[in-house]
Amino acid sequence: MLISLPAIGLAESYTDEEIADAIYKAEGGEKAEYLYGIRSVAYSDAADARIICLNTIRENRRRYEEYGHKEYRTFLEFLASRYAPVSGEGLSGDTIKLNENWLRNVRYFLKKNRLK
């Protein structure tokens, strides 16, 4: 008898702090114009930006468990769709590609940090 479980994804094995660290690095680290890639919310410093990032991760874990797992195979894919969507509307109204490498980069830094 086979039992089918929802694909919660390997992100469940990463802590929110590990994911935030990977996002920080993927977004450019201390050299980034927008720490943790945060553009839509004002923050005062790196610690404040990290709190915003962690809150976003936590809230999206809840959303993933509630409904996101129905559309996305893994939590990180769901988080990427919310945190760094891959398409948007440009100034001319045309659809433009955004954040194409975000998920790959976050996964890279998660794995790299685990290998230390």
C-alpha positions in Angstrom: 0.0 0.0 0.0 1.4 3.4 -1.1 0.7 6.4 1.0 0.9 9.8 -0.7 2.0 12.7 1.4 2.1 16.3 0.3 5.6 17.4 -0.9 6.5 19.7 2.0 10.0 20.0 0.5 13.5 20.1 1.8 13.1 23.6 3.2 11.4 22.1 6.2 14.8 20.8 7.2 16.2 24.4 7.2 15.5 26.7 10.0 14.0 30.1 9.3 17.4 31.6 10.3 19.2 29.5 7.8 16.8 30.6 5.1 17.2 34.2 6.1 21.0 33.9 5.9 20.7 32.4 2.4 18.3 35.2 1.3 20.7 37.8 2.7 23.6 36.4 0.7 21.5 35.8 -2.5 20.4 39.5 -2.3 24.0 40.8 -2.1 24.8 40.7 1.5 26.2 43.8 3.1 26.8 45.4 -0.3 23.1 45.2 -1.3 21.2 48.3 -1.9 18.2 46.6 -0.3 19.2 44.3 2.5 17.5 40.9 2.3 15.9 42.2 -0.9 13.4 44.2 1.1 12.0 47.1 -0.9 8.4 47.4 0.1 8.8 48.0 3.8 11.0 50.7 5.5 13.7 49.4 7.8 16.2 51.2 9.9 19.2 48.9 9.8 20.3 45.3 9.0 18.8 43.9 12.2 15.5 45.5 11.4 15.6 44.1 7.8 16.4 40.6 9.2 13.3 40.7 11.5 11.2 41.6 8.5 12.7 38.8 6.4 12.2 36.3 9.3 8.6 37.4 9.7 8.0 36.9 6.0 9.5 33.4 6.1 7.4 32.5 9.1 4.2 33.9 7.7 4.8 32.1 4.4 5.4 28.8 6.1 1.9 29.1 7.6 0.5 30.0 4.2 2.3 27.1 2.6 0.9 24.6 5.1 -2.6 26.1 4.7 -2.9 26.3 0.9 0.5 26.8 -0.8 1.3 23.1 -0.9 -1.6 22.6 -3.3 0.1 24.6 -6.0 3.9 24.5 -5.2 5.9 21.3 -4.7 8.2 22.8 -2.0 8.1 25.5 0.5 11.1 27.3 -1.1 9.2 27.4 -4.4 6.2 28.9 -2.7 8.4 31.4 -0.8 10.1 32.5 -4.0 6.7 33.1 -5.6 5.9 35.5 -2.8 9.3 36.9 -2.0 10.8 37.2 -5.4 8.2 36.6 -8.2 9.7 35.8 -11.6 7.5 38.1 -13.7 6.0 41.5 -13.3 4.8 44.5 -15.2 7.3 47.0 -16.6 6.8 50.7 -16.9 5.4 50.2 -20.4 2.9 47.7 -19.1 4.7 44.8 -20.7 5.4 41.7 -18.7 9.1 41.5 -17.7 11.2 38.8 -16.2 12.4 39.3 -12.7 14.3 37.3 -10.1 15.0 34.4 -12.4 17.9 33.2 -10.3 16.6 33.9 -6.8 15.4 30.4 -5.9 18.6 28.8 -7.4 20.8 31.3 -5.5 19.0 30.8 -2.2 19.3 27.0 -2.6 23.0 27.4 -3.4 23.6 29.4 -0.2 21.5 27.0 1.9 23.6 24.0 0.7 26.9 25.9 1.0 26.2 26.9 4.6 25.4 23.3 5.5 28.7 22.1 4.1 30.7 24.3 6.3 
